[in-house]
Amino acid sequence: MQTNPDESDAPTVVSEEIGLLNMSEEAAVPKAPREKNPKAPKEKKEKPPQGEGKKKESKLGLSASKTEAFSDWYSEIVIASELLSYYDVSGCYILRPWAFAMWESVQTFIDVRIKAMGVQNAYFPLFITEDALNTEKDHVEGFAAEVAWVTKCGNSELEKPVMYPYYAQWIRSHRDLPMKLNQWTNVVRWEFKHPTPFIRSREFLWQEGHTAFATKEEAEKEVLEILDIYRGVYEDLLAVPVIPGKKSAKEQFAYIPETGKGIQGATSHCLGQNFSKMFGIEFETIEKTKAFVWQNSWGMTTRTIGVMIMTHADNKGLVLPPRVAPKQIVIIPIPKASTPEDVQKAMLDQTDEMKRSLEKIGVRVVTDYRDNYTPGWKYNHWELKGLPIRCELGPKDMENSCVVLVRRDTGVKEIVQWTDVCTRVPVLLEEIQADMLTSAKARLDAAKDTVTTWEQFMVSLDNKRCCLAPWCDEPEVEDDVKKRSATADAMGAKTLCIPFVQPDLPEGTLCFASGKPAKNWALWGRSY
């Protein structure tokens, strides 16, 4: 099992996980009992009834409130919107097509960009020998209890490889560098905390890049390039604002205002020469001397989907950014019982024509011709699924040669002539994408406080906020803050990151926690 800098709370050789943002635990992750004992019948009740009478239409929708019962709301929405199904093994989930299509969008976004950097995809086996794992004992010590041990297959003892011994075989000369490999794979991590769909699970999908360079400068340059790709996944694709920063390695986080917690969104680590010395990854330099390579490790997981849901979804269901939505617009013809047959046929023909025209310009379209549901039920169904735009075509619209476009994010409606649909829809999709990011950034900014004293810090934490505070940058002080800020109802705060964008730090500024001279501004809070 390869270790995961995205999902793990454990320290690596050069860095430790940093969460983001602080708020109380009252809106914490879904509770374990709900997760450990999923029942198929209960899950089926969340699905839209097929071919049933109107009496059952009222069951469509969410019963929990995002602001009042976040845990229940999140558990409900991932099932009701048909993103996943619970599996018989606790902490494992089935990704349904609606969710997997979003992961494919993330894959494509990353894959195109890393290949442009010269990265090649490969695949390494899932299993690792105990000896190889122990070689990285400093790296895995913090989560040793979460390692899933598989020791036998039938009557045979299993032998399991790890990546870096093979880098030592493949890299001999400076001509073999840089080596840039990435793999798209699954990870098994026996998570003992509350499993949460997409956020913390015992098996998840991810990409992990492992690169080797001749010089430190090359490695450090790539770390920032990868971090910017991950920023692009969140902000440009998922419309989720992040706070890029560093501790002893580069980190990146997203924030969920409703829970008061931050989530580590992705990591790009400069591993230095730690692992090359452990595994003997040496090369002959141009000067005919021996040197150890400089290595990076970077990864992003299906956690991205969970972060997006928590950021944008509401009490009606998912709210999907257009760039990641499997379908971007649903066209719903709404004939009345009294509508003449020839008008109904013309309505369906017009629906088909709009679909073809939009698909020709790259818009992802779905049509809903089902006649066993009312228009209102269909509207609720697609709102639950989070489609960015709903296109309504009724009898009056046929008379006026127009449609009604409805935004999922704001509910705003507009009337568009048929001749303008293919012009307006792509523009509207980009407007929705931009507006969703702007709105999410505003919520993030509103949840941050700048503090300079311990008293201000604790008030901010108690108000479910994150704190930007002057800090002396000493591990002992961080440990002390975590202990002192813990309460009966909430975990202690920790550094989330040292933001790349730093406010001015006047000479003589003191650390908010220790009173020592401050070295930088750090973001503090509670995290998942």
ABEGO torsion letter per residue (X at the ends): XBBBAAABABBBAABBBBBBEBBBAAABBBBAAAAABBBAAAAAAABBBBGBBAAAAAABEBABBAAABAAAAAAAAAAAAGABBBBABBGBBBBBAAAAAAAAAAAAAAAAAAAAAGBBBBBBBABBBAAAAAAAAAAAAAAAAABBBBABBEABBBBBBBAAAAAAAABABAAAOBBBBBBBBBBBBBBABBBBBGABBABBBBBBBBBBBABAAAAAAAAAAAAAAAAAAAAAAAGBBBBBBBBABBBBBBBBAAAGBBBBABBBBBAEAAAAAAAGBBBBBAAGBBBBBBBBBBBBBAAAAAAAAAAABBAAEBBBBAAABABABBBBBBBBAABBAAAAAAAAAAAAAAAAAAAAAGBBBBBBABAABBAAAAAAAAAAAGBABBBBBBAAAAAAGBBBBBBAAAGBBBBBBAAAAAAAAAAAAAAAAAAAAAAAAAAAAAABBBBABAAAAAAAAAAGBBBBBBBAGBAAAAAAAAAAABBAABBBBBBABBBABBBBBBBGBBBAAAGBBBABBBBBEBBX
